[in-house]
Amino acid sequence: MAKLVYGLGFTHLVATKVYGAAASSGVPEVTRLALRLGRSFSVLPSVKDAIELLSPDKVVVVSREYGEPTDPWRYAEKLAGQQSVLIIFGGIDAAPGKDVVGLGEPVYPVGAETRLTPVAEAALLLYPLSRILSQETS
């Protein structure tokens, strides 16, 4: 996920509820990548903490179960007008639960017949946003 996020030009990545192999080997690897690229990486206890500390203008929760089918390009155009956006993706095992979905606007890429992996979901939603934002800054 970090390579995708940073590779598309986004500068901040926050992980929450990190445990197991992700905590022992993934966090140090992502930290090293972030430092090498001059980006930021934070690990916080919960999504609520991320929202409280970052105070985004918009919170988006990617959830196939609860989300509204959304065209990624049209949605990116909508998000591009926001000053700061926090997009929440689920983990490898679990999608965001109803408690997390209630913290933001639930969406899901239109056309997916089953739940995709978090990295696939991120690629579908972040690529259009990165292209639109790069056009605005050039």
C-alpha positions, 0 to 999 in steps of 0.5 A: 500500500505504501508504494502505491500511495507514495508512488502516486504522489501522496505524502501522508500515510496513516496505519491504524490497528496494526498487529502481527507481521504488519507490526513487526516487519511492515511498519519498519519497512514502510517507515524506511520507505517514507524517510527515503522518499521524504514522506510521512508515515504514522501509526495510530491506535484507531481510525477515530484517533486519525480523524481527531488528530488530522482533522480532515475536511472530508472522511471517505470510507471504502466499503463494498458492504456499506458503500455507494457504488462510485465512479472513481474519476467522478468521485476524484473530481469531487474530492479534488476540491477539498483541502484535506481528505482522509480515505480509509481502506480496510485491512487484508482480512477485514473491510471497515466495520459499521462503526468505522463506516459511520465516521465518513462517507462510504463508497466503493468503486463501481463495477467490482463484483466482489470485495477487492484487496485493499491495494486494488481498491486504493489503486482504483480510487487514488489514481484518478485523484492523483492525476486530477491533483497533478493537473491542478498543481501544474 
